[in-house]
């Protein structure tokens, strides 16, 4: 093909007389970062009436005594901050809650022991013996012989010292048997401390009520020097009961009846068991 034919195929482009400004493309300018509007602090309107009082520690504005917060800046006018409890720091073992009554009981017990010891030291021989008797080890003391002013058939005095609570001594008389007695004799002088008495025919209430039971009685203990120690005692109706004796070098003990529970014309006063306890010879 000739050059003339080729040129005829070309589209003629007119020459621009003025330069064309480039078209603005989207995204040519980056958007700006939005900024939040700053809050404006609006101050409360000050009342027209004047107020007098303590100035605010924040802004110094005078406030009436009735106010709890500053009328200008709302600062609390009274220090109402609660004290914060101080807890254990990291690694510290928290304190255990202990019952104070237990420590009080221990302190009272220690004070009693100290008082007894001090009384034994400064109070003379009787006080010293009382302290020794209080802490003494108790052992059973078995009578070597027994007797009574009177006994019902098959209810001899020895049955009150046989160690069995289902056997009993009976006076053999109806009523309260006032003046009747039962006695225990010891083979050698013994330091008596306590007496356990089981009134009636048995420690069980229903069985014990079958006969009358001692209410008041005198306990007369004779020592090796021939001196009699008389103690008046009153016990409850039924059940094993403990009585303090505390007589040194005792050789006999006699229980003399004065009054009784459950008295009737067909009942006699009964005692199921009398058990004596003394100081251990090993002390």
C-alpha positions as CSV (number, residue, x, y, z in Angstrom):
1,X,0.0,0.0,0.0
2,X,1.2,3.4,-0.8
3,X,1.9,6.2,1.7
4,X,-1.1,8.2,0.3
5,X,-3.5,5.4,1.1
6,X,-2.2,5.0,4.6
7,X,-2.5,8.7,5.4
8,X,-6.1,8.7,4.2
9,X,-7.0,6.2,6.9
10,X,-5.8,8.4,9.7
11,X,-8.3,10.6,11.5
12,X,-7.2,14.2,11.5
13,X,-6.9,15.7,15.1
14,X,-7.3,19.5,15.2
15,X,-4.7,21.4,17.1
16,X,-5.9,22.9,20.4
17,X,-5.3,26.5,20.7
18,X,-5.6,26.5,24.6
19,X,-4.5,23.9,27.0
20,X,-7.3,21.9,28.6
21,X,-7.3,21.8,32.4
22,X,-7.1,18.2,33.7
23,X,-10.4,17.0,35.2
24,X,-10.5,16.6,38.9
25,X,-10.8,13.0,39.9
26,X,-12.6,11.7,43.0
27,X,-10.1,11.0,45.7
28,X,-7.7,13.5,44.7
29,X,-8.0,15.3,48.1
30,X,-7.9,13.2,51.4
31,X,-10.8,13.9,53.9
32,X,-9.9,15.7,57.1
33,X,-10.1,13.9,60.6
34,X,-13.3,14.9,62.4
35,X,-12.8,16.6,65.7
36,X,-15.3,16.3,68.5
37,X,-16.7,19.5,69.8
38,X,-15.2,20.5,73.1
39,X,-17.8,20.4,76.0
40,X,-18.5,23.8,77.4
41,X,-18.7,24.0,81.2
42,X,-21.7,25.9,82.1
43,X,-21.5,27.6,85.4
44,X,-24.7,27.8,87.4
45,X,-26.3,31.1,87.7
46,X,-25.4,32.8,90.9
47,X,-28.6,33.8,92.9
48,X,-29.2,37.4,93.2
49,X,-29.6,37.2,97.0
50,X,-26.3,37.3,98.9
51,X,-25.2,34.3,100.9
52,X,-22.9,34.2,103.8
53,X,-21.1,31.3,105.3
54,X,-18.0,29.1,105.1
55,X,-16.2,29.6,101.8
56,X,-15.9,26.7,99.4
57,X,-12.5,25.1,99.5
58,X,-12.6,24.7,95.7
59,X,-13.6,28.1,94.4
60,X,-13.9,30.2,97.5
61,X,-17.6,31.1,97.0
62,X,-19.5,31.8,100.2
63,X,-22.4,29.4,100.8
64,X,-25.2,29.4,103.3
65,X,-24.9,26.9,106.2
66,X,-27.9,24.9,104.9
67,X,-26.0,23.9,101.7
68,X,-24.2,20.6,101.3
69,X,-22.6,21.4,98.0
70,X,-21.1,24.7,96.6
71,X,-23.6,26.8,94.7
72,X,-20.9,27.7,92.2
73,X,-18.8,24.6,91.5
74,X,-20.8,21.8,93.3
75,X,-17.9,20.8,95.5
76,X,-19.0,19.0,98.7
77,X,-18.9,21.4,101.6
78,X,-18.6,18.7,104.3
79,X,-16.0,15.9,104.4
80,X,-18.2,12.9,104.2
81,X,-15.6,10.5,102.8
82,X,-15.9,7.2,104.6
83,X,-12.8,5.7,106.0
84,X,-11.7,2.7,104.0
85,X,-10.9,-0.5,105.9
86,X,-7.4,-1.6,105.6
87,X,-7.3,-5.2,104.3
88,X,-4.4,-7.6,104.1
89,X,-1.7,-6.9,101.6
90,X,-0.6,-9.4,99.0
91,X,1.0,-12.4,100.7
92,X,-0.3,-11.5,104.1
93,X,-2.2,-14.2,105.9
94,X,-5.6,-12.8,107.2
95,X,-6.2,-12.9,110.9
96,X,-8.5,-15.7,112.1
97,X,-11.7,-14.7,114.0
98,X,-11.4,-16.1,117.5
99,X,-14.0,-16.3,120.2
100,X,-13.2,-13.8,123.0
101,X,-15.3,-15.7,125.5
102,X,-12.9,-18.6,125.4
103,X,-10.0,-16.4,126.3
104,X,-12.1,-14.8,129.1
105,X,-12.9,-18.2,130.5
106,X,-9.2,-19.2,130.4
107,X,-8.2,-16.0,132.2
108,X,-10.9,-16.6,134.8
109,X,-9.6,-20.2,135.3
110,X,-6.0,-19.0,135.6
111,X,-7.1,-16.4,138.2
112,X,-9.0,-19.0,140.2
113,X,-6.0,-21.3,140.2
114,X,-3.6,-18.5,141.2
115,X,-6.1,-17.4,144.0
116,X,-6.2,-21.0,145.3
117,X,-2.5,-21.4,145.3
118,X,-2.0,-17.9,146.9
119,X,-4.6,-18.8,149.6
120,X,-2.8,-22.0,150.3
121,X,0.5,-20.3,150.7
122,X,-0.6,-17.3,152.7
123,X,-3.8,-18.7,154.4
124,X,-2.1,-21.2,156.6
125,X,-2.4,-25.0,156.9
126,X,-6.3,-25.2,156.5
127,X,-6.1,-23.2,153.3
128,X,-3.2,-25.3,152.0
129,X,-5.1,-28.5,152.7
130,X,-8.1,-27.1,150.9
131,X,-5.9,-26.5,147.8
132,X,-4.5,-29.9,148.0
133,X,-7.9,-31.5,148.3
134,X,-9.2,-29.6,145.3
135,X,-6.5,-31.0,143.0
136,X,-6.1,-34.4,144.7
137,X,-6.7,-37.6,142.7
138,X,-9.8,-39.4,144.0
139,X,-10.0,-43.1,144.6
140,X,-12.9,-45.3,146.0
141,X,-12.8,-46.0,149.7
142,X,-14.5,-49.2,150.6
143,X,-15.8,-49.6,154.2
144,X,-14.6,-52.6,156.2
145,X,-17.8,-52.8,158.2
146,X,-21.3,-51.3,158.2
147,X,-24.2,-51.0,160.6
148,X,-27.7,-49.3,161.0
149,X,-30.1,-48.3,163.7
150,X,-32.7,-50.6,162.0
151,X,-33.3,-52.4,158.7
152,X,-36.2,-54.1,157.0
153,X,-36.0,-57.8,156.4
154,X,-33.6,-58.6,153.5
155,X,-32.6,-54.9,153.3
156,X,-29.5,-54.9,155.5
157,X,-27.1,-52.0,155.8
158,X,-24.4,-53.8,153.9
159,X,-26.5,-53.6,150.7
160,X,-25.9,-49.9,150.6
161,X,-22.1,-50.5,150.3
162,X,-22.0,-53.5,148.0
163,X,-21.4,-51.6,144.8
164,X,-24.7,-52.5,143.2
165,X,-27.4,-49.9,142.6
166,X,-30.3,-52.5,142.3
167,X,-29.9,-53.5,146.0
168,X,-30.8,-51.1,148.8
169,X,-31.0,-50.5,152.5
170,X,-34.4,-49.8,154.0
171,X,-35.2,-48.4,157.5
172,X,-38.1,-50.8,158.0
173,X,-40.3,-48.0,159.4
174,X,-43.1,-46.1,157.6
175,X,-42.9,-42.3,157.3
176,X,-39.8,-40.2,157.1
177,X,-37.8,-42.4,159.5
178,X,-36.3,-39.3,161.2
179,X,-33.5,-40.2,163.5
180,X,-32.7,-43.6,161.8
181,X,-29.1,-43.9,160.7
182,X,-26.7,-46.0,158.7
183,X,-22.9,-46.1,159.3
184,X,-19.7,-47.1,157.4
185,X,-16.5,-48.0,159.3
186,X,-13.1,-47.8,157.7
187,X,-10.2,-50.1,158.7
188,X,-7.7,-47.4,158.9
189,X,-7.7,-43.5,159.0
190,X,-8.7,-42.2,155.6
191,X,-8.8,-38.8,154.0
192,X,-12.3,-38.5,152.8
193,X,-13.2,-36.1,150.0
194,X,-16.6,-36.9,148.5
195,X,-19.7,-39.1,149.0
196,X,-22.0,-40.3,146.2
197,X,-25.5,-41.1,147.3
198,X,-28.2,-42.9,145.3
199,X,-31.5,-42.3,147.0
200,X,-34.4,-44.7,146.7
201,X,-34.3,-48.3,145.5
202,X,-32.6,-47.6,142.1
203,X,-31.0,-44.7,140.1
204,X,-33.9,-45.0,137.7
205,X,-36.7,-42.6,138.7
206,X,-39.6,-44.9,138.2
207,X,-38.1,-47.7,140.4
208,X,-36.7,-45.3,143.0
209,X,-40.2,-43.9,143.6
210,X,-41.4,-47.2,144.9
211,X,-40.1,-46.3,148.4
212,X,-39.5,-43.0,150.2
213,X,-36.2,-41.1,149.5
214,X,-34.0,-39.1,151.9
215,X,-34.3,-35.3,151.6
216,X,-32.4,-33.9,154.6
217,X,-29.8,-35.7,156.7
218,X,-26.8,-35.1,159.0
219,X,-23.5,-36.6,158.0
220,X,-21.3,-37.2,161.1
221,X,-17.7,-38.2,160.3
222,X,-15.4,-39.2,163.2
223,X,-11.6,-38.9,162.8
224,X,-8.8,-40.8,164.4
225,X,-8.5,-38.1,167.2
226,X,-12.1,-38.7,168.3
227,X,-13.4,-35.5,166.9
228,X,-16.8,-35.5,165.2
229,X,-17.4,-33.4,162.0
230,X,-21.1,-32.8,161.5
231,X,-22.5,-31.6,158.2
232,X,-26.1,-30.9,157.4
233,X,-27.1,-31.7,153.8
234,X,-30.2,-31.5,151.6
235,X,-30.4,-33.4,148.3
236,X,-32.7,-33.5,145.3
237,X,-35.3,-36.2,144.7
238,X,-33.8,-38.9,142.6
239,X,-30.5,-39.5,140.8
240,X,-26.9,-40.0,141.9
241,X,-25.7,-36.9,143.8
242,X,-22.3,-35.8,144.9
243,X,-21.6,-34.4,148.4
244,X,-18.3,-32.8,149.6
245,X,-17.0,-34.3,152.8
246,X,-13.2,-33.4,153.1
247,X,-12.3,-34.9,156.5
248,X,-8.7,-36.0,157.3
249,X,-8.0,-39.3,159.0
250,X,-11.7,-40.4,159.0
251,X,-12.5,-43.7,160.7
252,X,-16.3,-43.7,160.4
253,X,-19.2,-41.9,158.7
254,X,-22.8,-42.0,159.9
255,X,-25.8,-40.7,157.9
256,X,-28.7,-39.7,160.1
257,X,-32.1,-39.1,158.4
258,X,-34.1,-36.0,159.1
259,X,-36.8,-35.8,156.4
260,X,-37.8,-37.7,153.2
261,X,-39.5,-37.5,149.8
262,X,-42.5,-39.6,148.9
263,X,-43.5,-40.5,152.5
264,X,-46.5,-42.8,152.9
265,X,-47.8,-45.3,155.4
266,X,-46.8,-48.2,153.2
267,X,-43.3,-46.9,152.3
268,X,-40.0,-46.8,154.0
269,X,-36.9,-44.6,153.4
270,X,-34.5,-46.4,151.1
271,X,-30.9,-45.8,150.0
272,X,-29.6,-47.8,147.1
273,X,-25.9,-46.9,147.4
274,X,-23.4,-44.9,149.4
275,X,-19.9,-44.5,147.8
276,X,-17.0,-42.8,149.5
277,X,-14.0,-41.3,147.7
278,X,-10.7,-40.3,149.3
279,X,-7.2,-39.1,148.5
280,X,-5.0,-41.4,146.6
281,X,-2.1,-42.7,148.7
282,X,0.3,-42.1,145.8
283,X,0.1,-38.3,146.2
